[in-house]
Amino acid sequence: MTVVERTRETTRADGRSRRSLFDRVYGFTIALKGLDGVIELVAGLLLLLAPNAIRWGLEGGAAEAQERFTPFRGFLADELLRADQVVAAGVAVLAVVLLVHGVVKVVTVYCLLRRILAAYPWAVLVLVGLLIWQSAVLATAPSAGSAVLAALDVVVLALVAREWRVLAIERRRPVSPEERED
């Protein structure tokens, strides 16, 4: 059995298909990246349409976290205040960056979930670019959120690269007459 045969769908005795562990992890991770893109789109639109609403929400969340002080709540309050400072520093630029990132991520995720082979090189290029940008953000202004997003970018990049390789091998494989009849 080849790597491709082990990673693709298999059929159970009842005739229903069963996805491999890799396919489930890949789908979940890509969907998570898509959710990240949708959140960026919504945040970018909110920043353009109502820039103060985001700041009020961040400041209110920080104040709420500080009311009953625990180490986690203190950490959360600090992160929310740091995010508020970023928003205050450049609302228009941040809105454009979020919108562009959101659109790129959503389109990329759509193409990956549809298994459009031509999109994979572009997806890898986009993900490498986002990882470089996220690493620069992490280096200049370290935060837990940036670290989590950078780690997610590494995982997604590795999964997309593997899926691209497997899909390319699968598509190059000749189709037997028995498979064509199905």
C-alpha positions in Angstrom: 0.0 0.0 0.0 1.4 3.4 -1.0 1.5 6.6 1.1 -1.3 8.0 -1.1 -3.5 5.0 -0.6 -3.0 5.2 3.2 -3.8 8.9 3.4 -6.9 9.1 1.2 -10.4 7.9 2.0 -11.0 4.3 2.6 -14.3 2.5 2.4 -15.9 0.8 5.4 -17.9 -2.4 5.3 -21.2 -0.5 5.2 -20.1 1.4 2.1 -19.5 4.7 3.7 -16.1 6.4 3.3 -13.8 7.0 6.3 -11.3 9.8 6.2 -7.8 9.2 7.4 -6.4 10.9 10.5 -4.3 13.2 8.4 -7.3 14.3 6.3 -9.2 15.1 9.5 -6.3 17.1 11.0 -5.7 18.8 7.7 -9.4 19.8 7.3 -9.6 21.0 10.9 -6.4 23.0 10.7 -7.3 24.6 7.3 -10.8 25.4 8.6 -9.2 27.0 11.7 -7.0 29.1 9.4 -10.2 30.1 7.4 -11.9 31.1 10.7 -8.8 33.2 11.4 -9.3 34.9 8.0 -13.0 35.5 8.6 -12.2 37.1 12.0 -9.6 39.3 10.4 -12.1 40.4 7.7 -14.7 41.2 10.3 -12.2 43.1 12.5 -10.9 45.0 9.4 -14.4 46.0 8.5 -15.2 47.1 12.0 -12.0 49.1 12.2 -12.9 50.9 9.0 -16.6 51.5 9.9 -16.4 51.9 13.7 -12.8 52.3 14.9 -13.8 53.3 18.4 -16.0 50.2 18.9 -13.0 47.9 18.8 -11.1 50.1 21.3 -14.1 50.2 23.7 -14.4 46.4 23.5 -10.7 45.9 24.2 -10.6 48.4 27.1 -13.8 46.9 28.5 -12.4 43.4 28.3 -9.2 44.5 30.0 -11.1 46.2 32.8 -13.3 43.1 33.3 -10.2 40.9 33.4 -8.6 43.1 36.0 -11.6 43.1 38.4 -10.9 39.6 39.9 -7.1 39.4 39.6 -5.6 36.0 38.9 -2.4 35.4 37.0 -4.4 34.3 33.9 -6.7 37.3 34.1 -3.8 39.7 34.5 -2.1 38.2 31.5 -5.4 38.5 29.5 -5.8 42.1 30.6 -2.2 42.9 29.5 -2.8 41.3 26.1 -6.0 43.2 25.6 -4.4 46.5 26.6 -1.5 45.8 24.2 -4.0 45.1 21.4 -5.7 48.4 22.2 -2.4 50.3 21.9 -1.8 48.7 18.5 -5.3 49.7 17.3 -4.9 53.2 18.6 -1.5 53.6 16.9 -2.7 53.1 13.4 -6.4 52.3 12.8 -6.5 52.8 9.0 -3.3 50.8 8.3 -4.3 48.0 10.7 -7.7 47.9 9.0 -6.2 47.5 5.5 -3.7 44.9 6.8 -6.5 42.9 8.4 -8.7 43.1 5.3 -5.9 42.0 3.0 -4.9 39.2 5.2 -8.5 38.1 5.7 -9.3 38.0 2.0 -6.0 36.2 1.2 -6.6 33.6 3.9 -10.3 33.0 3.0 -9.6 32.6 -0.7 -6.6 30.3 0.0 -8.6 28.2 2.4 -11.4 27.9 -0.1 -9.0 26.7 -2.8 -7.3 24.2 -0.4 -10.6 22.7 0.8 -11.7 22.4 -2.9 -8.3 20.7 -3.6 -7.5 22.9 -6.5 -4.0 21.7 -7.3 -2.9 25.0 -9.0 -3.6 26.9 -5.8 -1.1 24.9 -3.7 2.1 26.7 -4.8 0.4 30.1 -4.3 -0.9 28.9 -0.9 2.6 27.9 0.2 4.0 31.2 -1.0 1.2 33.1 0.9 1.7 31.1 4.0 5.5 31.6 4.0 4.9 35.3 3.6 2.4 35.4 6.5 4.8 33.3 8.6 7.6 35.8 7.9 5.3 38.7 8.7 4.1 37.0 11.9 7.6 36.2 12.9 8.6 39.8 12.5 5.6 40.9 14.6 6.6 38.3 17.2 10.2 39.5 17.3 9.4 43.2 17.5 6.4 43.0 19.9 6.3 39.6 21.5 2.9 38.5 22.7 1.1 35.2 23.3 -1.3 35.8 20.5 1.5 36.4 18.0 3.2 33.2 19.2 0.1 31.1 18.8 -0.6 32.5 15.3 3.0 31.9 14.3 2.9 28.3 15.6 -0.5 27.8 13.7 1.2 29.2 10.5 4.0 26.6 10.8 1.5 23.7 11.3 -0.7 24.9 8.5 2.3 25.4 6.2 3.6 21.8 6.9 0.2 20.3 6.4 -0.4 22.2 3.1 3.0 21.2 1.8 2.3 17.6 2.6 -1.2 17.7 1.1 0.2 19.3 -2.1 2.8 16.5 -2.4 0.2 13.8 -1.9 -2.4 15.4 -4.2 0.2 15.8 -6.9 1.3 12.2 -6.7 -2.4 11.1 -6.7 -3.2 13.2 -9.8 -0.1 11.8 -11.7 -1.1 8.2 -10.9 -2.6 6.5 -14.0 -6.3 5.6 -13.5 -7.1 1.9 -14.2 -10.2 1.0 -16.2 -11.8 -0.4 -13.1 -11.5 2.9 -11.3 -13.0 4.8 -14.3 -16.1 2.7 -14.1 -16.8 3.9 -10.5 
